[in-house]
Each structure stands twice: as C-alpha cells, then as structure tokens.
Amino acid sequence: MVRVAAHRLEKNAKFVNSLNVFPVPDGDTGTNMSLTIQSGFKAVNESESENVGVLGKALAKGLLMGARGNSGVITSQIFRGFSKSIEAKDTLTAMDLAKAFDDGVKTAYKAVMKPVEGTILTVARYGAEAGMKKVESTNDIISVMEAVVAGSKVGLEKTPSLLPVLKEVGVVDSGGQGLVFIYEGFLEGLSGQVSDEVYTPDEKDMTEMVNANHHQSVQGQFNTDEIKNGYCTEMMVEIGKDATSDEKFDNETLRQYLGKIGDSLIVVSDDEVIKVHVHTNYPFKVWAAGRKYGSLVKIKIDNMRLQHETIVDEDEEVTPQVDEKPIDYAVITVSSGDGLTKLFKSLGVTHVISGGQTMNPSTNDIVDAINKSNAKRALVLPNNGNIIMAAKQAVDLVDIPVAIVATKTISQGMTAMLSFNPEADLDENKENMEDSLDTVKSGQITQAIRDTEIDGLKITKGHYMGIVDGKILVDDADIIAGTEKMLDKMIDEDSEVITILVGKDGNDADAQKVADYLDDKYDDLETEIHQGDQPVYPYLISVE
C-alpha cells in the first residue's frame, strides 16, 4: 500500500504542483508531499518485519523525518496517529484500518495550532468518517478502503465551499488533492489493481484552478499568533516517577489545561516521557501540572519581559559527535544561491541549509543542521512560509533550545539578522527579530508560466511579474520596466534603503539601470546591489 501510494503521488506530483495558483515556476506542494511519502516508503522498505504495527511505526518515523512543506508536515501527523492506532497489531482488520484513519485525523487536527477547514485536514476527515461509517456494515477491508477514498474525494470537492478564498472560483486544495492520490494508491496496493494513470485536467478544470488565490492564503492560516505571555516555559516529565497524583496521564487533558493558561503550546509524549513547550504568565502552574504525572527531569524558563534566561536541572543526554568546535549560538537559515549564502554569513548566520523556493528542506534536514552545529542553542530562519511548519516540527526532535523566527522571504531573513544580538536569549532575539519584519517590503521578479487572471490583473505567459509580499501587482513584457513599476508600488514616504539581489537569470547591468531610475525619481533613497545567485527569481528586492 505504501509503495503504490508513493508511486501514484510521484506520477501525479506535477498536477498537484499545477494547483499553485501563482503562475510561477516554483509550485511545490506535489513535490513536497511526494518526497515526504517517499521518505516514509524508504523506512518501510528497509524494515524486515511483516508486522503491521512495526511497519506503521517505520512509516511514521520516515514521514516525520522526511516531511517537507506544510502539507508534508500535516501528512506526517496524519500517519503518526495512524501508526499509533495500529502499533499493537500483527495484521489489520477492516475495523482496525478504519479506526487508524480516524485516529490519524484526530492527531493531525491537534498538531495544527489553528485547524482550518477547506484544507488537507478536511479531506482527511471526510475520508476517515466515510471509513468508520462503512465498517458498521461490512468487515471487508477493501470495501472500507474504497469508502475512505470516496469520502476523501467528497471532502476535496467541498474545500472551495469551506474556505472563503476558495469559494470565489470553486478551486480545490492542492494538499488535499495530494492526499487523495495517496489514498488511491493505498486502495490500488490493497486490491492489487495498480494503475499508472496520470490525472490530466481538462481546460475548464485548469481555468478554474489557476484563477484562485488559495495557495498563499491557506498556508498563511497556519502561522501562530505573536507571543502574548511573558514566560517561555518548557519541561520534560518522566511519567510515573514520584508523581504527585494517582491520575493517569492523558495527553489531551494536559493539553487542554495548558491551553487555558498559555499559547504557543506543544505537548508531545510517548509511554515514558512528556515534553511541553508553552508561553504563559504562570510557569509554576505548568510545572505543577507536569508533577501530577511524574518527575520533572528537565525544566526551562525564559523571562521574555526582563530579557534573561534561567535553565534548571539540565538533562545529561549526549551531544552528537560533530566536526565543529562547540559554539554558544547557532543561527541557521534557508536559502539557495552562493551569493545569498555569503550575504547571510556576513550578517552573522552560522549555517545555511540549501533550499527554498524550488526545494523545501525536510524536517530531517533542519534537525541535522541543528545537531551538527554543536551549539548550546539555535535560531532558525526558514525564509519561506512553506518551510515554517517543518522547522517548528524539528524543534521537538533536538535536545537543545531552538526558536523559529517566522521569516517568509529572503528579504525578511536579512532584515531579521540586523536585529540579532548574540548576547540576548532565544526568546528576546525571536521577539526582536520578528518585530523587525514589519519594516521591510519584499519584492520578487519572475516570469509567468501561463496566462491567467488574479485579483483583476491579467497575466501573460512569458511576461515578468512583480510580486510584493505574496501578491502579484505587476505584469510587463520588459523585465526592467516591470521591476521599476513594482518598486513604484513598494516605495512610500518612509522608505530609506533599497536592496537588489541579482539572481542567476538577472544581470548587474539591468540592476544598475533600475538603480539609476531610482536615483532620478526619488530623493534620499540609498540603493545597494548584491549578487544573490538565486534560481527562479532574476531579482529579489527589499524596501526598508
């Protein structure tokens, strides 16, 4: 089932990519989900067991470490709950399978801070509900899997009516479409009727799909709110040891309690350990809640208002052996291009993960970078909205304190680095760096790969688009004219510094023409030109 699902999604990844509403050559939902499920299959394939519980655990681990992009991360959470449901099983009955899908949906909804209907979550939920209903009338496992597929397709069709921004044009969610392909692969593998069919939409379908602005808006729903509580509080609890209460530990009970006294909440547990991260004004209430279930083997509190950090009772886990000397702070960023790497390192970044627009790094890539840094603490700048969830997932898989600065563009990443203080604690840096993001506007120039119309703007294939903070504002046949028009829309009375990053498909001569245009038209503006070497975008531009 897993092998065929990985194959089916790989065959249809281009179609899922095409659901990216922006006509740019970096739509990557299908690629991200395909690489995620392939990582899961690799882990299953390497197992020598024929026990479904063992294989489910391998699948969950492979998906977790290989998760890329928001849809990939949510897929990994679906099958985390799925595998937990079947961990004690040797084989699966129809009821076991239906319940596993249902448990997977519950886990995925809990994993997302603010679950949004009209996304991959909706598709998973409809599939699971259909499976649970079908198993009431049959014990045939293929019939149950058919119901899951059919239900997921119903959920996919409903996504436009559930998410307002999709409703305008009746477009389906790209991540949800990817999950349907996975479920179809499961059915083919289970029934033995494997098909190499590649889904090709007709012209009407594609017209509806490209005339919507759902990709950026859906992904934007997953961002967490700004920190409002004063203490970043963490604890690790050894379940059962010296517990202050006879109450049996329940993850959801603890999660609901902590959710009432804080935010930015993560509760992760297995049979032996509970790990908690929460921002709250009542850290000792958090620790008291943990003590009910066992011994506090690790606690940490950062006072974000007073800007100091106290670390109590550090655990003694062994630091991975790496080649680098120990450092106090690792600052890890994601970018693609030799020029961008040099620029980030000049600003204080210690480690650069290669990736970004055309290839989102996996959770495992981020974990590896953190572990190999040999640092006492780390900051991660994703520089892409579709990498933030994978970065946040990596936080739970490492042994040092890590903070994610929610940068969505290269320009934001560079601006954030100007606020980095190596003497400050993690939460102070995170707060200051994220506060600085409002001071920069991010512009991107790239070529359209198809004709379309978005927000009333007609876009012509081959023309140059000017995208400002995620919204297409300019379409022009000439790259210089298009860049100048985009800058005119970005510059206001508060603008002071313009930075032009020249990509692989750009050149210094054209960049200088744009700089000359700015000098002639605007007073008191400082313009800088740097070689970025980034793919896809001939010019990345920041206005501060």
C-alpha positions as CSV (number, residue, x, y, z in Angstrom):
1,M,0.0,0.0,0.0
2,V,2.7,2.4,0.9
3,R,4.8,1.6,-2.1
4,V,2.0,2.1,-4.5
5,A,0.9,5.3,-2.8
6,A,4.4,6.7,-3.1
7,H,4.4,5.8,-6.8
8,R,1.0,7.2,-7.5
9,L,1.7,10.5,-5.9
10,E,5.1,10.8,-7.7
11,K,3.4,10.2,-11.0
12,N,0.9,12.9,-10.3
13,A,3.1,15.4,-8.4
14,K,3.3,17.8,-11.4
15,F,-0.5,18.0,-11.4
16,V,-0.6,18.8,-7.7
17,N,2.1,21.4,-8.3
18,S,0.0,23.0,-11.0
19,L,-2.6,23.8,-8.4
20,N,-0.3,26.5,-7.1
21,V,-2.4,29.5,-8.1
22,F,0.5,31.8,-8.8
23,P,1.8,31.1,-12.4
24,V,5.4,30.9,-11.2
25,P,7.8,28.0,-11.9
26,D,8.1,27.0,-8.2
27,G,4.8,25.5,-7.3
28,D,5.9,22.7,-5.0
29,T,3.1,21.1,-2.9
30,G,3.1,18.0,-5.0
31,T,6.9,17.7,-4.9
32,N,6.9,18.2,-1.1
33,M,4.2,15.6,-0.5
34,S,5.8,13.2,-2.9
35,L,9.2,13.5,-1.2
36,T,7.5,13.1,2.2
37,I,5.7,9.9,1.3
38,Q,8.9,8.5,-0.4
39,S,10.8,9.0,2.8
40,G,8.1,7.0,4.6
41,F,8.2,4.3,2.0
42,K,12.0,4.1,2.3
43,A,11.7,3.5,6.0
44,V,9.1,0.8,5.5
45,N,11.1,-0.8,2.7
46,E,14.2,-1.1,5.0
47,S,12.2,-2.9,7.7
48,E,12.4,-6.7,7.6
49,S,9.2,-7.1,9.6
50,E,5.8,-8.3,8.3
51,N,4.1,-7.0,11.4
52,V,1.8,-4.1,10.5
53,G,2.4,-2.4,13.8
54,V,6.2,-2.4,13.3
55,L,5.8,-1.2,9.7
56,G,3.4,1.5,10.8
57,K,6.0,2.8,13.2
58,A,8.6,2.8,10.5
59,L,6.2,4.7,8.2
60,A,5.5,7.4,10.8
61,K,9.2,7.8,11.6
62,G,10.1,8.1,7.9
63,L,7.4,10.6,7.2
64,L,8.3,12.7,10.3
65,M,12.0,13.0,9.3
66,G,11.2,13.5,5.6
67,A,8.3,16.0,6.0
68,R,8.6,19.0,3.6
69,G,6.3,21.9,3.4
70,N,3.1,22.4,5.3
71,S,1.1,19.7,3.5
72,G,4.0,17.3,4.0
73,V,4.1,18.0,7.8
74,I,0.4,17.5,8.1
75,T,0.6,14.3,6.2
76,S,3.3,13.1,8.6
77,Q,1.0,13.9,11.5
78,I,-2.0,12.0,10.0
79,F,0.1,8.9,9.8
80,R,1.7,9.5,13.2
81,G,-1.8,9.0,14.6
82,F,-2.5,6.2,12.1
83,S,0.6,4.3,13.2
84,K,-0.1,4.8,16.9
85,S,-3.5,3.2,16.4
86,I,-2.1,0.0,14.9
87,E,1.1,-0.3,16.9
88,A,-0.1,-3.4,18.8
89,K,-1.5,-5.1,15.7
90,D,0.1,-8.0,13.8
91,T,-2.4,-7.7,11.0
92,L,-5.2,-5.4,10.2
93,T,-9.0,-6.0,10.1
94,A,-11.4,-3.6,8.4
95,M,-12.2,-2.1,11.7
96,D,-8.5,-1.6,12.6
97,L,-8.0,0.2,9.3
98,A,-11.0,2.5,9.7
99,K,-10.0,3.4,13.2
100,A,-6.4,4.1,12.2
101,F,-7.6,6.7,9.7
102,D,-9.9,8.2,12.3
103,D,-7.1,8.4,14.9
104,G,-4.8,9.9,12.3
105,V,-7.2,12.7,11.7
106,K,-7.5,13.4,15.4
107,T,-3.8,13.6,15.7
108,A,-3.4,15.9,12.7
109,Y,-6.1,18.3,14.0
110,K,-4.3,18.5,17.4
111,A,-1.0,19.1,15.7
112,V,-2.1,22.3,14.0
113,M,-2.4,25.4,16.2
114,K,-5.4,26.7,14.4
115,P,-7.0,24.0,12.2
116,V,-8.6,25.4,9.1
117,E,-11.4,23.7,7.1
118,G,-11.1,23.6,3.3
119,T,-7.6,22.2,3.5
120,I,-5.9,18.7,3.6
121,L,-7.4,18.3,7.1
122,T,-10.9,18.4,5.7
123,V,-10.1,15.8,3.1
124,A,-8.6,13.5,5.7
125,R,-11.6,14.0,8.0
126,Y,-14.1,13.2,5.3
127,G,-12.2,10.1,4.3
128,A,-12.0,8.8,7.9
129,E,-15.7,9.5,8.6
130,A,-16.6,7.5,5.5
131,G,-14.4,4.6,6.5
132,M,-15.9,4.5,10.0
133,K,-19.4,4.5,8.6
134,K,-18.7,1.7,6.1
135,V,-17.2,-0.6,8.7
136,E,-20.6,-0.6,10.5
137,S,-22.0,-2.7,7.6
138,T,-19.0,-4.7,6.4
139,N,-15.8,-6.4,7.5
140,D,-14.3,-6.3,4.0
141,I,-11.2,-4.3,4.2
142,I,-11.1,-3.4,0.5
143,S,-14.7,-2.0,0.8
144,V,-13.6,0.1,3.7
145,M,-10.6,1.5,1.8
146,E,-12.9,2.3,-1.1
147,A,-15.1,4.2,1.2
148,V,-12.1,6.2,2.6
149,V,-11.1,7.1,-1.0
150,A,-14.7,8.1,-1.9
151,G,-15.1,10.1,1.3
152,S,-11.8,11.9,0.7
153,K,-12.9,12.9,-2.8
154,V,-16.1,14.3,-1.3
155,G,-14.1,16.3,1.1
156,L,-11.8,17.6,-1.7
157,E,-14.9,18.8,-3.6
158,K,-16.1,20.6,-0.6
159,T,-12.9,22.5,0.1
160,P,-14.0,25.5,-2.0
161,S,-17.2,26.0,-0.1
162,L,-15.4,25.7,3.3
163,L,-12.6,28.2,2.8
164,P,-13.8,31.6,1.7
165,V,-10.9,32.4,-0.5
166,L,-11.5,29.2,-2.5
167,K,-15.3,29.7,-2.7
168,E,-14.9,32.6,-5.2
169,V,-13.8,30.3,-8.0
170,G,-14.6,26.8,-6.8
171,V,-10.9,25.6,-6.7
172,V,-9.8,22.5,-4.7
173,D,-7.0,22.5,-2.2
174,S,-3.7,21.2,-3.6
175,G,-2.6,19.4,-0.4
176,G,-6.0,17.7,-0.2
177,Q,-5.6,16.6,-3.8
178,G,-2.2,15.1,-2.9
179,L,-3.8,13.1,0.0
180,V,-6.4,11.8,-2.4
181,F,-3.6,10.4,-4.6
182,I,-2.1,8.7,-1.5
183,Y,-5.3,7.1,-0.6
184,E,-5.9,6.0,-4.1
185,G,-2.5,4.4,-4.0
186,F,-3.4,2.6,-0.8
187,L,-6.5,1.2,-2.5
188,E,-4.6,0.0,-5.5
189,G,-2.0,-1.6,-3.4
190,L,-4.6,-3.3,-1.3
191,S,-6.7,-4.6,-4.2
192,G,-3.7,-5.4,-6.4
193,Q,-5.2,-3.3,-9.3
194,V,-2.3,-0.9,-9.8
195,S,-2.6,1.8,-12.4
196,D,0.0,4.2,-13.9
197,E,-2.7,6.7,-14.8
198,V,-1.7,10.3,-14.6
199,Y,-4.6,12.6,-13.9
200,T,-4.9,15.4,-16.6
201,P,-7.5,18.1,-16.0
202,D,-9.4,19.4,-19.0
203,E,-9.2,23.1,-20.0
204,K,-12.2,24.1,-17.9
205,D,-10.7,22.5,-14.8
206,M,-7.4,24.2,-15.2
207,T,-9.1,27.6,-15.8
208,E,-10.9,27.3,-12.5
209,M,-7.8,26.1,-10.7
210,V,-5.4,28.9,-11.8
211,N,-7.9,31.8,-11.3
212,A,-7.8,31.5,-7.5
213,N,-5.5,32.9,-4.8
214,H,-5.8,30.0,-2.4
215,H,-2.2,28.8,-2.0
216,Q,-0.7,31.7,-0.1
217,S,-3.9,32.3,1.9
218,V,-4.3,28.7,3.0
219,Q,-0.7,28.4,4.1
220,G,-0.9,31.7,5.9
221,Q,-3.6,30.3,8.1
222,F,-1.1,28.0,9.8
223,N,1.0,30.8,11.3
224,T,0.9,31.1,15.1
225,D,-0.1,34.4,16.8
226,E,2.6,36.7,18.3
227,I,3.7,35.8,21.8
228,K,1.5,37.5,24.4
229,N,2.5,35.7,27.6
230,G,5.7,36.6,29.5
231,Y,7.4,33.3,30.2
232,C,8.7,30.8,27.7
233,T,8.3,27.6,29.7
234,E,9.5,24.1,28.9
235,M,9.5,20.8,30.8
236,M,10.3,17.1,30.4
237,V,8.4,14.7,32.6
238,E,9.3,11.1,33.3
239,I,5.9,9.5,33.5
240,G,5.1,7.7,36.8
241,K,8.2,8.5,38.7
242,D,7.4,10.3,42.0
243,A,4.1,11.6,40.6
244,T,2.1,13.8,43.0
245,S,-1.2,12.4,41.9
246,D,-2.7,9.0,41.0
247,E,-4.4,10.5,38.0
248,K,-3.5,8.6,34.8
249,F,-1.7,10.7,32.2
250,D,-3.7,11.8,29.2
251,N,-2.1,13.9,26.6
252,E,-5.3,15.8,25.6
253,T,-6.3,16.5,29.2
254,L,-2.9,18.1,29.9
255,R,-3.0,19.9,26.5
256,Q,-6.4,21.4,27.2
257,Y,-5.4,22.6,30.7
258,L,-2.2,24.3,29.4
259,G,-4.1,25.8,26.5
260,K,-6.2,27.8,29.0
261,I,-3.1,29.4,30.7
262,G,-0.9,29.9,27.7
263,D,-0.2,29.8,24.0
264,S,2.4,28.6,21.5
265,L,1.7,25.2,23.0
266,I,3.3,21.9,22.1
267,V,2.7,18.7,24.1
268,V,4.5,15.6,22.8
269,S,4.5,12.3,24.7
270,D,5.2,8.6,24.4
271,D,4.9,5.8,27.0
272,E,7.8,7.2,29.1
273,V,8.2,10.9,28.7
274,I,6.1,14.1,28.3
275,K,7.7,17.1,26.6
276,V,6.0,20.5,26.9
277,H,6.6,24.0,25.4
278,V,4.3,26.8,26.3
279,H,4.3,30.6,26.6
280,T,2.5,31.6,29.8
281,N,2.3,34.0,32.7
282,Y,2.1,31.1,35.1
283,P,5.2,28.8,34.7
284,F,4.8,27.2,38.1
285,K,1.3,26.1,37.2
286,V,2.8,24.4,34.1
287,W,5.3,22.5,36.3
288,A,2.7,21.6,38.9
289,A,0.6,20.1,36.1
290,G,3.6,18.1,35.0
291,R,4.4,16.9,38.5
292,K,1.0,15.3,38.7
293,Y,2.2,12.7,36.2
294,G,5.8,12.2,37.2
295,S,9.2,13.6,37.9
296,L,10.5,16.8,36.2
297,V,13.7,15.7,34.6
298,K,14.2,19.0,32.7
299,I,12.7,22.4,33.1
300,K,13.5,25.8,31.5
301,I,12.1,29.3,31.8
302,D,12.9,32.4,29.8
303,N,11.6,35.7,31.1
304,M,10.8,37.5,27.8
305,R,9.9,40.7,29.5
306,L,13.0,41.0,31.7
307,Q,15.2,39.5,28.9
308,H,17.1,37.0,30.9
309,E,17.2,33.2,31.0
310,T,17.3,30.6,33.8
311,I,18.0,27.0,33.0
312,V,17.3,24.5,35.8
313,D,18.3,20.8,36.1
314,E,19.6,20.3,32.5
315,D,19.4,16.7,31.4
316,E,22.6,14.8,30.6
317,E,21.9,13.5,27.1
318,V,25.0,13.0,25.0
319,T,25.7,15.7,22.3
320,P,26.1,14.2,18.8
321,Q,29.7,13.9,17.7
322,V,30.4,16.6,15.1
323,D,33.5,18.1,13.5
324,E,32.9,21.7,14.6
325,K,34.0,23.3,17.8
326,P,31.2,23.9,20.4
327,I,29.5,27.3,20.0
328,D,27.1,29.2,22.1
329,Y,24.6,30.3,19.4
330,A,23.8,28.7,16.0
331,V,21.9,30.8,13.6
332,I,20.5,28.6,10.8
333,T,18.9,29.9,7.7
334,V,17.5,28.5,4.4
335,S,18.5,29.9,1.0
336,S,19.6,28.9,-2.4
337,G,22.5,30.7,-4.2
338,D,26.2,31.2,-3.4
339,G,25.7,35.0,-3.2
340,L,22.9,34.7,-0.7
341,T,25.0,32.3,1.4
342,K,27.8,34.8,1.6
343,L,25.4,37.7,2.4
344,F,23.8,35.7,5.2
345,K,27.1,34.7,6.7
346,S,28.3,38.3,6.6
347,L,25.2,39.2,8.7
348,G,26.0,36.6,11.4
349,V,24.4,33.4,10.1
350,T,26.5,30.4,11.1
351,H,24.8,27.6,9.0
352,V,22.9,27.8,5.7
353,I,20.6,25.0,4.5
354,S,20.5,24.8,0.7
355,G,16.8,25.1,-0.4
356,G,13.9,27.5,-0.5
357,Q,11.6,28.2,-3.4
358,T,12.4,25.3,-5.7
359,M,13.2,22.7,-3.0
360,N,11.9,23.0,0.6
361,P,14.2,21.3,3.1
362,S,12.7,18.4,5.1
363,T,12.3,18.3,8.9
364,N,15.3,15.9,8.9
365,D,17.4,18.5,7.0
366,I,16.7,21.1,9.7
367,V,17.3,18.6,12.5
368,D,20.7,17.6,11.0
369,A,21.7,21.3,10.7
370,I,20.8,21.9,14.4
371,N,22.6,18.8,15.6
372,K,25.7,19.3,13.6
373,S,26.0,22.9,14.7
374,N,27.3,21.7,18.1
375,A,25.6,24.7,19.7
376,K,24.0,25.3,23.1
377,R,21.0,27.0,21.4
378,A,19.8,27.8,17.9
379,L,17.7,30.2,15.9
380,V,16.2,29.0,12.6
381,L,15.1,31.4,9.8
382,P,13.0,29.5,7.2
383,N,12.7,32.4,4.8
384,N,9.7,30.7,3.2
385,G,6.2,30.4,4.5
386,N,6.1,26.8,3.3
387,I,9.1,25.8,5.4
388,I,7.9,27.2,8.8
389,M,5.9,24.1,9.8
390,A,8.8,21.7,9.1
391,A,11.1,24.0,11.1
392,K,8.7,24.0,14.0
393,Q,8.4,20.2,13.9
394,A,12.2,19.9,14.1
395,V,12.2,21.8,17.4
396,D,10.7,18.7,19.2
397,L,13.3,16.4,17.7
398,V,16.5,18.0,19.1
399,D,18.0,18.3,22.5
400,I,18.9,22.0,22.6
401,P,16.6,25.0,22.9
402,V,15.5,26.2,19.5
403,A,13.5,29.2,18.4
404,I,11.9,29.7,15.0
405,V,11.9,33.2,13.5
406,A,8.9,33.1,11.2
407,T,10.6,34.8,8.1
408,K,8.7,34.2,4.8
409,T,11.2,35.7,2.4
410,I,14.9,36.2,1.8
411,S,14.4,39.9,2.4
412,Q,12.8,39.3,5.7
413,G,15.6,36.9,6.7
414,M,18.2,39.6,6.1
415,T,16.3,42.2,7.9
416,A,15.8,39.9,10.8
417,M,19.5,39.3,11.1
418,L,20.1,43.0,11.6
419,S,18.3,42.7,14.9
420,F,20.1,39.6,16.1
421,N,22.0,40.1,19.3
422,P,24.4,37.2,20.3
423,E,24.3,38.4,23.9
424,A,20.5,38.1,24.2
425,D,18.5,34.9,25.0
426,L,16.5,33.0,22.4
427,D,13.1,34.5,23.1
428,E,14.4,38.0,23.2
429,N,16.0,37.5,19.8
430,K,13.0,35.9,18.4
431,E,10.7,38.7,19.5
432,N,13.1,41.5,18.3
433,M,13.8,39.8,15.0
434,E,10.1,39.1,14.3
435,D,9.2,42.7,15.3
436,S,11.7,44.0,12.6
437,L,9.8,42.2,9.8
438,D,7.2,44.9,9.6
439,T,9.9,47.3,8.5
440,V,10.7,45.6,5.2
441,K,8.7,45.0,2.0
442,S,9.7,42.0,-0.1
443,G,9.5,42.1,-3.9
444,Q,10.2,39.3,-6.4
445,I,10.5,39.4,-10.2
446,T,9.9,36.2,-12.2
447,Q,8.3,35.0,-15.5
448,A,4.8,33.8,-15.7
449,I,4.5,30.2,-16.9
450,R,0.8,30.5,-18.1
451,D,-1.9,33.0,-18.9
452,T,-4.2,33.7,-16.1
453,E,-6.0,36.5,-14.2
454,I,-5.6,37.1,-10.4
455,D,-7.2,39.9,-8.4
456,G,-8.3,41.6,-11.6
457,L,-4.7,41.6,-13.0
458,K,-4.3,39.9,-16.4
459,I,-1.1,37.9,-16.6
460,T,0.5,36.8,-19.8
461,K,2.7,33.8,-20.2
462,G,6.3,34.8,-20.6
463,H,5.8,38.3,-19.1
464,Y,7.6,39.4,-16.0
465,M,5.5,39.5,-12.8
466,G,6.2,41.8,-9.8
467,I,5.2,40.1,-6.6
468,V,5.1,42.2,-3.4
469,D,4.7,40.3,-0.1
470,G,3.0,37.5,-1.8
471,K,0.6,39.4,-4.1
472,I,1.1,39.9,-7.8
473,L,0.9,43.6,-8.6
474,V,2.7,44.0,-12.0
475,D,2.7,42.3,-15.3
476,D,5.1,43.6,-18.0
477,A,6.8,42.2,-21.1
478,D,10.0,44.0,-20.2
479,I,11.9,43.0,-17.1
480,I,13.4,46.4,-16.4
481,A,10.1,48.2,-16.8
482,G,8.3,45.6,-14.7
483,T,10.9,45.9,-11.9
484,E,10.6,49.7,-11.9
485,K,6.8,49.5,-11.8
486,M,7.0,47.1,-8.9
487,L,9.3,49.4,-7.0
488,D,7.0,52.3,-7.5
489,K,4.3,50.3,-5.7
490,M,6.7,49.4,-2.9
491,I,8.2,52.8,-2.1
492,D,6.5,55.2,0.3
493,E,7.5,58.2,2.3
494,D,9.1,56.1,5.0
495,S,11.3,54.1,2.5
496,E,15.1,54.7,3.0
497,V,17.1,51.7,1.6
498,I,16.5,49.6,-1.5
499,T,18.5,46.3,-1.8
500,I,18.5,44.5,-5.2
501,L,19.7,40.8,-5.2
502,V,20.7,39.6,-8.6
503,G,19.7,36.1,-9.4
504,K,21.1,33.5,-11.9
505,D,18.8,34.8,-14.6
506,G,19.5,38.5,-13.8
507,N,22.5,40.7,-14.6
508,D,24.3,43.6,-13.0
509,A,23.8,45.9,-16.0
510,D,20.0,45.7,-15.8
511,A,20.1,46.1,-12.0
512,Q,22.1,49.2,-12.4
513,K,19.6,50.6,-14.8
514,V,16.9,50.1,-12.1
515,A,19.2,51.8,-9.6
516,D,19.7,54.8,-11.9
517,Y,15.9,55.0,-12.3
518,L,15.5,55.2,-8.6
519,D,18.2,57.9,-8.2
520,D,16.5,60.0,-10.8
521,K,13.0,59.7,-9.4
522,Y,13.4,59.5,-5.7
523,D,15.3,61.8,-3.3
524,D,17.2,60.5,-0.3
525,L,17.0,56.8,-1.2
526,E,20.0,54.6,-0.8
527,T,20.3,51.7,-3.3
528,E,22.5,48.6,-2.9
529,I,23.1,45.9,-5.5
530,H,24.4,42.4,-4.4
531,Q,24.9,39.1,-6.2
532,G,22.5,36.6,-4.9
533,D,22.7,33.8,-7.5
534,Q,19.2,32.6,-6.5
535,P,17.2,30.5,-9.0
536,V,13.7,31.2,-10.3
537,Y,13.8,35.0,-9.5
538,P,16.1,37.2,-11.6
539,Y,15.7,39.9,-8.9
540,L,14.8,39.9,-5.3
541,I,14.2,43.3,-3.9
542,S,13.7,44.7,-0.4
543,V,12.5,48.1,0.5
544,E,13.2,49.2,4.1
